[in-house]
Amino acid sequence: TPNKALLDRMVDIGLAGDLTHQGKKIGLVLDVGGWYKNVITLAPSLEITDEEIDLAIMLLDQLITKAKRSL
């Protein structure tokens, strides 16, 4: 079921730069698409490292958790 409110909140949190990694604040820019504007597209570099993939997954998980709590 599309949940545009959740995705809008995720975008707001990501752009605010309130996610953290190793004590530093980090932002996350999401590429949003889909008919209902509720699809996140991941488009990493072809040279992405395992560490960068792990960081992206951790930040996305943190972002979803924060967004769900704030609704």
Secondary structure, DSSP 4 states (H G I P E B T S, - for coil): ---HHHHHHHHHHHHHT-EEETTEEE----EEETTTT-EEEP---TT--HHHHHHHHHHHHHHHHHHHHH-
